[in-house]
Amino acid sequence: MIRNFKSNSYFFLFGIIIFYVSPGCIYSPNDRVDSLFNIYEGVQYFYDLKRPDETHLMPDKLEEISGISYVDGVHLVCVEDEHGYVYNYDLMLKDFTPEWKFSGDGDYEDVLYHEDSVYVLESDGDIYQFHYSKSGAADAVKYENRLSTKNDTEGLGFDPIEKNLLIACKEKIDLDGKETDGWNVYSFDLSTKTILEKPFYTLTSSQLKSFFEANRDFEYEEERIVVKPSAIAFNPLDSHFYILVSVGKMIVVIDQEKNIKATYSIPEKLLKQPEGITFSPSGELWISSEGVDGPGRILSFKPQTK
């Protein structure tokens, strides 16, 4: 598995890090370990996920914050996991004005703001839509589709090219309930309110293994590369799609041709359970994390250039 190591100390190092999932469970100040999964030499802009520019700690009602979406320079919308509320978070006041009750108790995984509408994704693939209004009223419409709890839908994004919603699945299951080789992202047609049969993208362990080994002098074991997506977002700065992985703790960046362009290992000390991702028009990255032994939080990262 390991090439060109000259000291047994490296074996000890990997033993104490618990090398379970490729990048996700690894967080270490050791530069060599970080370099195995922080691969962004081929992109113009990159993010230092160890050094957030802002940190926002959430109140108890958003301890289980499961998704965020950029609205404007002052506001993000946030959804919590269980109780059917969406919150409008004011970044300046660090408060919520207003909040919307869009449904009853459920399992809500992500939220998206688009053209004065708020969309919420449930874990069975159902999508709720309501008007973004400062009054706090929410008369939501629910769209059911072919996705189900077997797919375990986690991420909701937007494809500005095709003008479709994007739904990232946590499990390797297709629309017919059959096992697949990878983790699918499906398109939801906003004009017809239906899921498109062909996946928008399928992320596989073999793709990641090939990308890692093409960029690093290291042999990766494919069976250990387990990355279950939790969110997806389009970065308008570089026109790439960023797939956030909670189980596996990393970000996978793909271009318009669906080629992997970069990967980031997420520092577990900062983001213990990352569930939401969004971008500002200038490319500022926002990631939300559910609370684990502490409050939920939202962190921001400004783009950097080499």
Backbone as numpy.savetxt, mean C-alpha at the origin, in Angstrom:
# Nx Ny Nz CAx CAy CAz Cx Cy Cz
22.61 -20.51 -0.64 21.80 -19.29 -0.64 22.64 -18.02 -0.64
23.81 -18.05 0.07 24.59 -16.84 0.23 25.91 -17.00 -0.51
26.31 -15.98 -1.27 27.52 -16.05 -2.06 28.57 -15.11 -1.49
29.82 -15.51 -1.56 30.96 -14.63 -1.32 31.01 -14.04 0.08
30.45 -14.73 1.05 30.58 -14.27 2.42 31.86 -14.86 3.01
32.69 -14.06 3.65 34.00 -14.50 4.12 34.04 -14.73 5.63
32.92 -14.50 6.30 32.93 -14.63 7.75 31.65 -15.27 8.22
31.75 -16.11 9.24 30.55 -16.73 9.81 29.67 -15.72 10.50
30.19 -14.52 10.77 29.38 -13.51 11.44 28.17 -13.12 10.62
28.25 -13.24 9.28 27.10 -12.92 8.45 25.97 -13.90 8.68
26.31 -15.16 8.87 25.27 -16.15 9.14 24.59 -15.85 10.46
25.37 -15.43 11.43 24.79 -15.07 12.72 23.88 -13.87 12.58
24.30 -12.89 11.80 23.50 -11.69 11.58 22.14 -12.03 11.01
22.10 -12.87 9.97 20.82 -13.22 9.36 19.99 -14.08 10.29
20.63 -14.81 11.17 19.87 -15.61 12.12 19.10 -14.75 13.09
19.71 -13.67 13.57 19.02 -12.84 14.56 18.01 -11.91 13.91
18.12 -11.68 12.60 17.15 -10.82 11.92 15.85 -11.56 11.64
15.86 -12.87 11.64 14.71 -13.71 11.34 14.35 -13.55 9.87
15.06 -14.23 9.03 14.87 -14.11 7.58 13.69 -14.97 7.16
12.48 -14.42 7.33 11.25 -15.17 7.03 10.69 -14.78 5.68
10.44 -13.50 5.48 9.89 -13.00 4.22 10.98 -12.17 3.59
11.01 -12.09 2.28 12.13 -11.43 1.65 12.51 -10.12 2.33
11.87 -8.98 1.97 12.34 -7.76 2.58 11.61 -7.42 3.85
10.39 -7.91 4.00 9.48 -7.33 4.94 9.87 -7.40 6.38
10.30 -8.56 6.85 10.60 -8.71 8.26 11.98 -8.22 8.59
12.69 -7.67 7.60 14.05 -7.23 7.86 14.07 -5.73 8.09
14.48 -5.34 9.31 14.79 -3.94 9.53 16.04 -3.90 10.38
17.08 -3.32 9.88 18.36 -3.31 10.58 19.13 -2.09 10.14
19.88 -1.51 11.03 20.72 -0.38 10.63 21.90 -0.81 9.78
22.11 -2.10 9.65 23.22 -2.60 8.86 23.04 -2.24 7.40
23.99 -1.52 6.84 23.85 -1.02 5.48 23.78 -2.15 4.47
24.51 -3.24 4.71 24.50 -4.35 3.76 23.13 -4.99 3.67
22.48 -5.17 4.83 21.15 -5.77 4.84 20.14 -4.86 4.15
20.18 -3.56 4.47 19.25 -2.63 3.83 19.41 -2.63 2.31
20.64 -2.74 1.85 20.90 -2.63 0.42 20.33 -3.80 -0.37
20.01 -4.90 0.31 19.46 -6.05 -0.40 18.06 -5.78 -0.94
17.32 -4.88 -0.32 15.93 -4.69 -0.71 15.58 -3.24 -1.04
16.42 -2.29 -0.65 16.22 -0.91 -1.07 16.92 -0.73 -2.41
16.16 -0.95 -3.48 16.74 -0.95 -4.83 16.01 0.12 -5.66
16.65 1.25 -5.84 16.01 2.33 -6.60 17.01 3.06 -7.48
18.08 2.35 -7.89 19.07 2.97 -8.77 18.48 3.34 -10.13
17.43 2.62 -10.56 16.89 2.83 -11.89 15.77 3.84 -11.99
15.48 4.57 -10.90 14.41 5.57 -10.94 14.98 6.96 -10.69
14.27 7.96 -11.16 14.75 9.34 -11.02 14.53 9.88 -9.61
13.38 9.50 -9.02 13.04 9.98 -7.69 12.99 8.79 -6.73
13.38 9.03 -5.47 13.33 7.97 -4.49 12.92 8.55 -3.13
12.67 7.66 -2.16 12.19 8.07 -0.84 13.02 7.39 0.24
13.40 8.15 1.25 14.12 7.61 2.40 13.09 7.29 3.48
12.68 6.03 3.56 11.60 5.65 4.46 12.04 5.58 5.91
13.31 5.79 6.19 13.76 5.83 7.58 13.63 7.23 8.18
13.42 8.22 7.32 13.43 9.61 7.79 12.18 10.35 7.31
11.07 10.18 8.01 9.84 10.88 7.62 9.97 12.39 7.82
9.30 13.15 6.97 9.29 14.60 7.11 8.23 15.05 8.11
7.15 14.29 8.21 6.10 14.58 9.19 5.59 13.28 9.78
5.19 13.35 11.05 4.56 12.22 11.71 3.29 12.70 12.40
2.16 12.07 12.07 0.87 12.41 12.68 0.36 11.20 13.44
0.21 11.35 14.75 -0.32 10.27 15.58 -1.84 10.37 15.63
-2.51 9.26 15.44 -3.96 9.22 15.35 -4.60 9.02 16.73
-5.83 9.53 16.92 -6.55 9.29 18.17 -7.04 7.84 18.24
-7.64 7.50 19.36 -8.07 6.12 19.58 -9.02 5.62 18.50
-9.90 6.49 17.99 -10.89 6.05 17.01 -10.25 5.66 15.68
-8.99 6.06 15.48 -8.27 5.67 14.27 -7.03 4.84 14.59
-7.11 4.10 15.70 -6.02 3.17 16.01 -5.87 2.15 14.89
-7.01 1.72 14.31 -6.99 0.76 13.21 -7.24 1.47 11.88
-6.45 2.50 11.62 -6.55 3.21 10.35 -6.11 2.27 9.24
-6.98 2.06 8.27 -6.70 1.05 7.25 -6.51 1.62 5.86
-6.65 2.94 5.70 -6.44 3.52 4.38 -6.47 5.04 4.44
-5.76 5.67 3.50 -5.74 7.13 3.41 -5.75 7.52 1.93
-6.17 8.77 1.67 -6.13 9.30 0.31 -5.98 10.81 0.36
-5.14 11.33 -0.52 -4.87 12.77 -0.58 -6.06 13.50 -1.19
-6.47 14.60 -0.55 -7.56 15.44 -1.06 -7.00 16.74 -1.62
-6.30 17.50 -0.78 -5.68 18.75 -1.18 -4.50 19.01 -0.25
-3.93 20.22 -0.31 -2.75 20.51 0.50 -2.97 20.51 1.98
-4.22 20.43 2.40 -4.54 20.51 3.82 -5.20 19.23 4.34
-5.84 18.47 3.46 -6.68 17.37 3.93 -6.30 16.01 3.33
-6.43 14.99 4.17 -6.43 13.60 3.76 -7.74 12.99 4.25
-8.29 12.02 3.49 -9.40 11.24 4.03 -8.83 9.92 4.54
-9.40 9.44 5.64 -8.92 8.23 6.31 -10.11 7.33 6.60
-9.90 6.03 6.52 -10.95 5.08 6.88 -10.41 4.17 7.96
-11.28 3.83 8.92 -10.89 2.86 9.94 -11.54 1.52 9.62
-11.04 0.49 10.23 -11.28 -0.87 9.77 -12.69 -1.38 9.99
-13.38 -0.96 11.05 -14.52 -1.73 11.51 -15.89 -1.05 11.47
-15.96 0.26 11.67 -17.24 0.86 12.07 -17.92 1.71 11.01
-17.44 1.70 9.77 -18.15 2.40 8.70 -18.03 3.90 8.74
-16.89 4.42 9.21 -16.65 5.86 9.23 -15.47 6.21 8.32
-15.60 7.36 7.64 -14.48 7.99 6.96 -14.26 9.34 7.63
-12.99 9.68 7.83 -12.63 10.91 8.54 -11.86 11.83 7.61
-12.16 13.13 7.70 -11.46 14.15 6.92 -10.41 14.77 7.83
-9.14 14.44 7.60 -8.08 14.87 8.50 -7.44 16.16 8.02
-7.44 17.16 8.89 -6.82 18.46 8.60 -5.36 18.41 9.05
-4.44 18.49 8.10 -3.03 18.36 8.41 -2.49 19.54 9.20
-3.14 20.71 9.08 -2.68 21.89 9.81 -3.23 21.88 11.24
-4.52 21.61 11.37 -5.15 21.60 12.70 -4.88 20.30 13.45
-4.48 19.26 12.69 -4.31 17.91 13.26 -5.59 17.46 13.96
-6.68 17.65 13.22 -8.00 17.30 13.74 -8.87 16.85 12.58
-10.07 16.36 12.89 -10.96 15.79 11.89 -12.18 16.68 11.70
-12.34 17.19 10.47 -13.48 18.05 10.16 -13.90 17.84 8.71
-15.01 17.17 8.42 -15.87 16.45 9.38 -15.54 14.95 9.35
-16.49 14.13 9.82 -16.42 12.69 9.65 -17.74 12.23 9.05
-17.68 11.15 8.26 -18.86 10.66 7.56 -19.17 9.22 8.00
-20.40 8.94 8.33 -20.87 7.58 8.58 -21.49 7.10 7.28
-20.81 6.18 6.57 -21.28 5.77 5.26 -21.94 4.40 5.27
-21.70 3.60 6.34 -22.29 2.26 6.41 -22.20 1.75 7.84
-22.72 0.53 8.05 -22.65 -0.09 9.36 -21.31 -0.77 9.58
-21.22 -1.55 10.65 -19.98 -2.25 10.95 -19.63 -3.21 9.82
-18.34 -3.34 9.54 -17.87 -4.22 8.47 -16.38 -4.39 8.55
-15.76 -4.67 7.41 -14.31 -4.83 7.32 -13.84 -3.97 6.16
-13.51 -2.71 6.46 -13.21 -1.71 5.44 -11.70 -1.51 5.35
-11.17 -1.65 4.14 -9.73 -1.78 3.97 -9.03 -0.57 3.36
-9.73 0.22 2.56 -9.04 1.36 1.94 -10.04 2.41 1.51
-9.52 3.60 1.21 -10.35 4.73 0.83 -9.65 5.48 -0.29
-10.45 6.11 -1.18 -9.91 6.89 -2.29 -10.76 8.12 -2.50
-10.10 9.27 -2.62 -10.78 10.51 -3.02 -10.52 10.73 -4.50
-11.60 10.98 -5.26 -11.46 11.24 -6.69 -12.64 12.06 -7.17
-12.35 13.25 -7.71 -13.36 14.14 -8.31 -14.58 14.32 -7.42
-14.34 14.77 -6.20 -15.39 15.10 -5.22 -16.19 13.89 -4.75
-15.71 12.70 -5.05 -16.32 11.49 -4.50 -15.33 10.79 -3.60
-15.87 10.11 -2.59 -15.07 9.26 -1.72 -15.51 7.82 -1.98
-14.53 6.95 -2.26 -14.79 5.52 -2.48 -14.16 4.74 -1.33
-14.89 3.76 -0.84 -14.39 2.91 0.24 -14.45 1.46 -0.21
-13.38 0.72 0.04 -13.29 -0.69 -0.34 -13.50 -1.58 0.87
-14.41 -2.55 0.73 -14.61 -3.56 1.76 -13.80 -4.80 1.40
-13.50 -5.64 2.39 -12.61 -6.79 2.17 -13.20 -7.83 1.22
-14.52 -7.77 0.97 -15.13 -8.69 0.00 -15.22 -8.10 -1.40
-14.59 -6.94 -1.62 -14.57 -6.32 -2.94 -15.65 -5.29 -3.18
-16.65 -5.21 -2.29 -17.70 -4.21 -2.47 -17.11 -2.81 -2.33
-17.68 -1.88 -3.12 -17.21 -0.50 -3.12 -18.36 0.43 -2.76
-18.11 1.36 -1.85 -19.09 2.38 -1.47 -18.63 3.71 -2.05
-19.59 4.50 -2.50 -19.29 5.82 -3.04 -20.22 6.85 -2.42
-19.64 7.98 -1.97 -20.47 9.09 -1.51 -19.78 10.41 -1.83
-20.54 11.49 -1.78 -20.04 12.81 -2.15 -19.21 13.39 -1.01
-18.06 13.95 -1.39 -17.20 14.62 -0.41 -17.80 15.98 -0.10
-18.30 16.12 1.12 -18.98 17.35 1.52 -18.55 17.72 2.93
-18.29 19.00 3.15 -17.88 19.46 4.47 -19.03 19.39 5.48
-20.24 19.13 5.00 -21.37 19.02 5.93 -21.32 17.74 6.74
-20.61 16.73 6.25 -20.52 15.47 6.99 -21.60 14.47 6.62
-22.54 14.86 5.76 -23.59 13.92 5.36 -23.04 12.93 4.35
-23.44 11.68 4.46 -22.93 10.65 3.55 -24.05 9.71 3.15
-24.58 9.94 1.95 -25.58 9.03 1.39 -24.85 8.14 0.39
-24.40 6.99 0.86 -23.49 6.16 0.07 -24.23 5.19 -0.84
-23.66 4.96 -2.02 -24.13 3.94 -2.95 -23.14 2.77 -2.87
-23.66 1.56 -2.86 -22.82 0.37 -2.75 -22.82 -0.39 -4.07
-21.60 -0.75 -4.54 -21.45 -1.52 -5.77 -20.87 -2.89 -5.43
-21.65 -3.93 -5.67 -21.17 -5.28 -5.49 -20.56 -5.77 -6.81
-19.66 -6.74 -6.73 -18.99 -7.22 -7.94 -18.53 -8.66 -7.73
-17.75 -9.18 -8.65 -17.37 -10.59 -8.65 -16.29 -10.92 -7.62
-15.63 -9.94 -7.07 -14.66 -10.21 -6.03 -15.37 -10.65 -4.75
-14.63 -11.37 -3.88 -15.23 -11.90 -2.66 -14.21 -11.90 -1.53
-14.63 -12.39 -0.38 -13.71 -12.47 0.76 -12.55 -13.41 0.47
-12.71 -14.35 -0.47 -11.60 -15.23 -0.84 -10.43 -14.44 -1.42
-10.75 -13.37 -2.15 -9.70 -12.52 -2.71 -9.04 -11.65 -1.64
-9.80 -11.34 -0.58 -9.34 -10.47 0.51 -8.80 -9.16 -0.06
-9.72 -8.35 -0.59 -9.33 -7.10 -1.23 -8.88 -6.08 -0.18
-7.70 -5.48 -0.42 -7.08 -4.62 0.59 -6.79 -3.21 0.10
-6.44 -3.07 -1.19 -5.99 -1.78 -1.66 -6.90 -1.18 -2.71
-7.10 0.14 -2.62 -7.94 0.85 -3.59 -7.16 2.05 -4.12
-6.94 2.07 -5.44 -6.23 3.17 -6.07 -6.94 3.63 -7.33
-6.26 4.49 -8.09 -6.85 5.03 -9.31 -5.82 4.97 -10.43
-6.28 4.52 -11.60 -5.47 4.47 -12.80 -5.83 5.69 -13.66
-4.99 6.73 -13.70 -5.33 7.94 -14.45 -5.27 7.75 -15.97
-4.69 6.66 -16.42 -4.61 6.42 -17.87 -5.95 5.88 -18.38
-6.43 4.82 -17.76 -7.69 4.21 -18.17 -8.90 4.76 -17.43
-8.67 5.58 -16.41 -9.74 6.19 -15.61 -10.55 5.13 -14.85
-9.87 4.11 -14.38 -10.52 3.05 -13.59 -10.00 3.05 -12.16
-10.82 2.51 -11.26 -10.32 2.21 -9.92 -9.44 0.96 -10.01
-8.51 0.85 -9.08 -7.66 -0.33 -8.99 -7.87 -1.00 -7.64
-8.03 -2.32 -7.64 -8.27 -3.06 -6.41 -7.18 -4.11 -6.26
-6.40 -4.01 -5.19 -5.31 -4.95 -4.93 -5.79 -6.04 -3.99
-5.50 -7.29 -4.35 -5.94 -8.45 -3.57 -4.79 -9.00 -2.73
-5.13 -9.39 -1.53 -4.13 -9.93 -0.60 -3.87 -11.41 -0.83
-4.87 -12.11 -1.37 -4.73 -13.55 -1.58 -4.55 -13.86 -3.07
-3.91 -14.98 -3.35 -3.64 -15.39 -4.74 -4.82 -16.20 -5.27
-5.94 -15.49 -5.47 -7.19 -16.09 -5.94 -7.73 -15.23 -7.08
-8.26 -15.86 -8.15 -8.82 -15.10 -9.25 -10.31 -14.86 -9.06
-10.96 -14.31 -10.09 -12.38 -13.97 -9.98 -13.28 -15.20 -9.88
-12.77 -16.35 -10.31 -13.53 -17.59 -10.23 -13.24 -18.39 -8.97
-12.43 -17.79 -8.08 -12.10 -18.48 -6.84 -10.98 -19.49 -6.96
-10.25 -19.46 -8.07 -9.16 -20.41 -8.29 -7.82 -19.78 -7.92
-6.91 -20.63 -7.44 -5.59 -20.15 -7.03 -4.79 -19.70 -8.24
-4.03 -18.63 -8.07 -3.21 -18.07 -9.13 -1.73 -18.08 -8.71
-0.86 -17.73 -9.65 0.57 -17.71 -9.37 1.01 -16.49 -8.59
0.17 -15.46 -8.56 0.59 -14.23 -7.90 -0.58 -13.46 -7.33
-0.27 -12.26 -6.87 -1.25 -11.39 -6.23 -1.78 -10.42 -7.27
-3.08 -10.49 -7.53 -3.70 -9.72 -8.62 -4.13 -8.33 -8.18
-4.02 -7.41 -9.12 -4.66 -6.10 -9.03 -5.68 -6.02 -10.15
-6.94 -5.74 -9.80 -8.01 -5.69 -10.80 -8.45 -4.25 -11.05
-8.96 -4.01 -12.25 -9.54 -2.72 -12.62 -11.05 -2.76 -12.41
-11.56 -1.68 -11.83 -13.00 -1.51 -11.65 -13.43 -0.37 -12.56
-14.22 -0.68 -13.59 -14.66 0.29 -14.58 -15.69 1.23 -13.96
-15.35 2.52 -13.87 -16.26 3.47 -13.23 -17.50 3.76 -14.07
-17.40 3.56 -15.38 -18.56 3.83 -16.24 -19.62 2.73 -16.14
-19.16 1.49 -16.01 -20.10 0.36 -15.94 -20.25 -0.21 -14.53
-19.37 0.23 -13.63 -19.36 -0.25 -12.23 -19.17 -1.76 -12.17
-18.25 -2.26 -13.00 -17.97 -3.70 -13.04 -16.46 -3.94 -12.99
-16.09 -5.15 -12.56 -14.70 -5.57 -12.54 -14.31 -6.09 -13.92
-13.15 -5.67 -14.42 -12.66 -6.20 -15.68 -12.03 -7.57 -15.46
-12.30 -8.48 -16.40 -11.88 -9.88 -16.25 -10.36 -10.03 -16.14
-9.64 -9.37 -17.03 -8.18 -9.49 -17.05 -7.57 -8.61 -15.97
-6.69 -9.18 -15.13 -6.05 -8.36 -14.09 -5.26 -7.20 -14.69
-5.28 -6.10 -14.02 -4.46 -4.95 -14.39 -2.98 -5.30 -14.23
-2.67 -6.08 -13.19 -1.29 -6.48 -12.92 -1.30 -7.67 -11.98
-0.32 -8.55 -12.14 -0.12 -9.66 -11.22 1.31 -9.64 -10.72
1.47 -9.50 -9.43 2.78 -9.49 -8.81 3.12 -10.91 -8.35
4.29 -11.41 -8.75 4.68 -12.77 -8.40 6.02 -12.78 -7.67
6.23 -13.85 -6.91 7.50 -14.02 -6.21 8.65 -14.17 -7.19
8.40 -14.83 -8.32 9.46 -15.03 -9.31 9.89 -13.70 -9.94
8.93 -12.79 -10.16 9.29 -11.47 -10.68 10.21 -10.74 -9.70
9.85 -10.79 -8.43 10.66 -10.11 -7.43 12.04 -10.75 -7.31
12.09 -12.06 -7.32 13.38 -12.76 -7.27 14.28 -12.32 -8.43
13.72 -12.27 -9.63 14.48 -11.86 -10.81 14.96 -10.42 -10.68
14.10 -9.55 -10.18 14.48 -8.14 -10.02 15.58 -8.00 -8.97
15.40 -8.65 -7.83 16.42 -8.58 -6.78 17.78 -9.06 -7.29
17.77 -10.21 -7.94 19.04 -10.82 -8.34 19.68 -10.11 -9.53
18.87 -9.39 -10.31 19.43 -8.59 -11.39 20.15 -7.35 -10.87
19.82 -6.97 -9.64 20.36 -5.74 -9.08 21.31 -5.95 -7.89
21.33 -7.17 -7.36 22.17 -7.43 -6.20 22.91 -8.76 -6.36
24.14 -8.83 -5.87 24.93 -10.06 -5.91 24.54 -10.92 -4.71
23.36 -11.52 -4.81 22.79 -12.27 -3.69 21.77 -13.24 -4.26
21.71 -14.43 -3.68 20.72 -15.42 -4.11 19.52 -15.38 -3.16
18.35 -15.10 -3.68 17.12 -15.01 -2.90 16.31 -16.30 -3.06
15.76 -16.81 -1.99 14.94 -18.01 -2.05 13.49 -17.61 -2.34
12.98 -18.06 -3.48 11.67 -17.61 -3.93 10.56 -17.93 -2.94
10.63 -19.11 -2.30 9.56 -19.50 -1.38 9.48 -18.59 -0.16
10.53 -17.83 0.09 10.50 -16.90 1.22 10.00 -15.52 0.82
9.77 -15.31 -0.46 9.30 -14.01 -0.93 7.77 -14.02 -0.91
7.21 -13.60 0.20 5.76 -13.56 0.38 5.37 -12.10 0.59
4.65 -11.53 -0.35 4.29 -10.11 -0.29 2.79 -9.96 -0.56
2.04 -9.74 0.48 0.59 -9.60 0.33 0.22 -8.12 0.30
-0.22 -7.60 -0.87 -0.47 -6.17 -1.00 -1.56 -5.67 -0.06
-1.36 -4.44 0.44 -2.35 -3.80 1.29 -2.84 -2.48 0.72
-2.16 -1.93 -0.28 -2.60 -0.66 -0.87 -1.87 -0.44 -2.19
-2.44 0.45 -3.02 -1.82 0.81 -4.28 -2.13 2.26 -4.59
-1.14 2.98 -5.14 -1.36 4.39 -5.47 -0.49 4.78 -6.66
-0.95 5.76 -7.41 -0.23 6.31 -8.57 0.52 7.55 -8.12
1.81 7.59 -8.47 2.63 8.75 -8.15 2.70 9.67 -9.37
2.07 10.85 -9.32 2.05 11.72 -10.50 3.41 12.31 -10.84
4.36 12.25 -9.90 5.68 12.80 -10.16 6.45 11.96 -11.16
6.41 10.63 -11.02 7.16 9.76 -11.93 6.27 8.86 -12.78
4.94 8.95 -12.59 3.96 8.16 -13.35 4.11 6.66 -13.12
4.59 6.28 -11.94 4.70 4.88 -11.57 3.60 4.53 -10.56
3.28 3.23 -10.49 2.35 2.73 -9.49 3.15 2.12 -8.34
2.74 2.46 -7.13 3.42 1.99 -5.92 2.49 1.03 -5.18
2.96 -0.18 -5.00 2.18 -1.20 -4.31 2.74 -1.37 -2.91
1.93 -1.06 -1.92 2.33 -1.18 -0.52 2.02 -2.58 -0.03
2.97 -3.17 0.68 2.82 -4.53 1.18 2.93 -4.50 2.70
1.88 -4.97 3.38 1.91 -5.02 4.84 2.54 -6.32 5.31
2.03 -7.46 4.79 2.69 -8.74 5.07 3.85 -8.88 4.09
5.02 -8.57 4.56 6.20 -8.50 3.70 6.90 -7.16 3.83
6.20 -6.17 4.35 6.70 -4.83 4.66 7.67 -4.28 3.62
7.11 -3.97 2.48 7.89 -3.33 1.44 6.97 -2.55 0.51
7.59 -1.79 -0.40 6.88 -1.13 -1.49 7.49 -1.62 -2.79
6.62 -2.00 -3.73 7.06 -2.41 -5.06 6.59 -1.35 -6.04
7.51 -0.84 -6.85 7.21 0.23 -7.80 7.22 -0.36 -9.21
6.13 -0.14 -9.95 6.06 -0.62 -11.33 5.78 0.56 -12.27
6.26 0.44 -13.50 6.03 1.49 -14.49 4.78 1.19 -15.31
4.54 2.00 -16.33 3.34 1.85 -17.15 3.32 0.53 -17.91
4.50 -0.03 -18.19 4.58 -1.31 -18.89 4.57 -2.49 -17.92
4.34 -2.23 -16.64 4.25 -3.23 -15.57 5.60 -3.90 -15.28
6.66 -3.17 -15.49 7.98 -3.63 -15.10 8.31 -3.13 -13.70
8.92 -3.97 -12.88 9.35 -3.53 -11.55 10.54 -2.59 -11.72
10.42 -1.39 -11.15 11.47 -0.38 -11.28 12.23 -0.14 -9.98
11.58 -0.41 -8.85 12.23 -0.15 -7.56 11.50 -0.94 -6.47
12.22 -1.18 -5.38 11.61 -1.76 -4.18 12.18 -1.06 -2.96
11.35 -0.95 -1.94 11.76 -0.34 -0.68 11.40 -1.27 0.47
12.32 -1.46 1.38 12.03 -2.15 2.62 11.47 -1.15 3.62
10.35 -1.48 4.26 9.71 -0.56 5.19 10.25 -0.79 6.60
10.75 0.25 7.27 11.25 0.12 8.63 10.11 -0.22 9.60
10.19 -1.39 10.19 9.12 -1.84 11.07 9.01 -0.98 12.33
10.10 -0.37 12.76 10.05 0.47 13.95 9.19 1.70 13.73
9.12 2.17 12.49 8.32 3.35 12.17 6.90 2.99 11.74
6.76 1.91 10.97 5.48 1.53 10.38 5.26 0.04 10.65
4.67 -0.25 11.79 4.55 -1.64 12.22 3.53 -2.42 11.41
2.46 -1.74 10.96 1.47 -2.42 10.13 0.99 -1.46 9.05
1.80 -1.23 8.02 1.44 -0.26 6.98 0.25 -0.74 6.15
-0.76 0.12 6.04 -2.00 -0.28 5.37 -2.46 0.69 4.29
-1.99 1.93 4.31 -2.48 2.92 3.35 -1.36 3.70 2.72
-1.56 4.10 1.45 -0.55 4.88 0.74 -1.25 5.85 -0.20
-0.68 7.05 -0.32 -1.22 8.06 -1.23 -0.12 9.06 -1.56
-0.36 9.87 -2.61 0.62 10.86 -3.05 -0.06 12.21 -3.25
0.70 13.26 -3.03 0.28 14.60 -3.43 0.65 14.82 -4.89
0.13 15.85 -5.54 0.50 16.11 -6.94 2.00 16.34 -7.14
2.70 16.80 -6.10 4.14 17.04 -6.20 4.97 15.80 -5.88
4.31 14.68 -5.60 5.03 13.44 -5.34 5.36 13.18 -3.89
4.83 13.98 -2.97 5.03 13.68 -1.56 4.28 12.40 -1.21
4.96 11.48 -0.55 4.42 10.17 -0.21 3.89 10.17 1.21
2.67 9.61 1.35 2.06 9.47 2.67 1.75 7.99 2.89
2.13 7.48 4.06 1.85 6.09 4.43 1.18 6.07 5.79
0.12 5.29 5.91 -0.54 5.13 7.21 -0.28 3.73 7.75
-0.25 3.63 9.07 0.01 2.36 9.74 -0.97 2.20 10.90
-1.58 1.02 10.98 -2.43 0.72 12.11 -1.59 0.68 13.38
-2.24 0.96 14.51 -1.54 0.96 15.78 -1.24 -0.46 16.25
-0.01 -0.71 16.61 0.41 -1.98 17.22 1.21 -1.59 18.46
0.66 -1.84 19.62 1.28 -1.38 20.87 1.48 0.13 20.87
0.51 0.84 20.31 0.60 2.28 20.24 -0.45 2.83 19.29
-0.46 4.14 19.07 -1.49 4.75 18.21 -1.24 4.47 16.73
-2.32 4.55 15.93 -2.13 4.59 14.50 -1.39 5.85 14.11
-0.80 5.84 12.93 0.00 7.01 12.54 0.01 7.19 11.03
0.29 8.43 10.63 0.49 8.78 9.23 1.84 9.47 9.12
2.68 8.99 8.19 3.99 9.56 7.97 4.09 10.10 6.54
4.82 11.19 6.36 5.03 11.73 5.02 6.51 11.74 4.68
6.78 11.57 3.36 8.16 11.52 2.86 8.23 12.33 1.58
9.13 13.28 1.54 9.32 14.10 0.33 10.22 13.36 -0.67
9.95 13.53 -1.96 10.80 12.86 -2.95 12.20 13.45 -2.96
13.15 12.58 -3.26 14.55 13.01 -3.37 15.09 12.60 -4.73
16.14 13.29 -5.13 16.80 12.96 -6.39 18.27 12.66 -6.10
18.88 11.90 -6.99 20.27 11.51 -6.80 21.21 12.66 -7.14
